[in-house]
Amino acid sequence: MDALCAIDLDTIIPCYYISKFKKVKRIYDAHEYFSQQKEIITRPSVYKIWHGIEKKYLPKFSAGYTVGHCIRDEFKKLYGVHYEVIRNLPVLKEEKEPEPDNKEKIILYQGAVNEARGFEFLIPAMKNIDAILHIYGDGNFVDQTKALIKSNNLENKVLMKSKLVPEALEKITRNAYIGINLVENTGLNQYYSLANKFFDFIKNGIPQVTMNFPEYKNINDEFKIAVLINDLNTTSIENAINSLLLNETFYQGLKENCHTASKKLNWQQEEKKLLAFYKNIFG
């Protein structure tokens, strides 16, 4: 091996000691702010363990990269490391299938159906939204989501779908009208998040409703591709979705901006930074 790359804190200890034993370079790849996940920071004893690992081992990885500027800056402030930002952007295909002329107005949630993704607020909001919500995915909040659908009498308006392989999901995404990317503000991992689905919606020309968190705001300030909400509550979600459903001119403007943004926010552009990083590592 020429180097070892630790992916998040759950691999950092073995990578550190093996790199020492093998006398090879080591790199840290932070897919998220691991110690600040809601599942960790809300359990003090668990947080103590992971935060201790972070404090001890992350400074030992002087070379690394992460998914956003906010996490990079936090690592620099806390541990003095200077990491690169390599975002997980989708591959931009040169040729796309023609988009359907008469899109049914489907609101799409794709990804993990987990707690802290706003389902407690999104489901009730659908009562006053003239569209259908499709949920594709699986996770630890599926049963609760089904219960929310039933208790709000929305069985015909909110449809739970199965998880799909990426190729099949992309076809679904392209036929959606609005994308949903909601995150509860619990912990810096959520607040500094930059979800894959955020870029998937952009790539496929789908205006979306997402959070007014730093990473999303910075990109939206540049490209104007989404409606941002400040608070995760039913009224905010309802108003944001309806602003897209009821204002065709506004909607089409965001849609065009998505197509413009996708020319820059794609893996063909981002991979150049990753290749340059490793070229620099090995001289």
Number of C-alpha atoms within 10 A of each C-alpha: 8 10 16 18 18 21 16 18 21 13 12 23 16 12 20 22 12 14 19 12 9 12 12 13 18 23 24 26 21 21 19 22 24 19 23 20 17 19 15 18 20 13 10 9 10 14 18 14 12 18 16 13 16 20 12 12 15 25 16 16 21 16 20 23 23 23 23 22 19 20 24 20 17 15 18 14 11 11 18 13 20 16 23 19 21 22 23 19 23 18 16 18 9 5 6 9 7 7 11 9 6 7 11 12 15 17 24 23 24 24 19 16 22 16 18 17 21 20 25 17 18 22 23 21 19 22 16 11 16 14 19 17 25 19 21 20 18 18 12 11 16 17 12 15 21 16 12 20 22 14 12 13 13 18 13 10 17 22 15 18 13 10 17 15 7 9 8 10 15 15 12 15 24 20 20 22 22 25 27 26 21 24 21 17 19 15 17 19 19 21 22 22 22 23 20 15 19 22 21 23 28 27 26 21 28 31 29 28 23 22 25 20 18 16 19 20 17 12 14 17 10 10 17 19 28 31 21 21 17 11 14 22 17 18 14 16 29 19 16 17 23 14 15 21 18 11 10 11 10 13 22 15 13 23 24 17 21 25 18 16 21 22 14 14 23 21 18 15 14 18 16 11 16 16 11 10 18 13 10 9 14 9 6
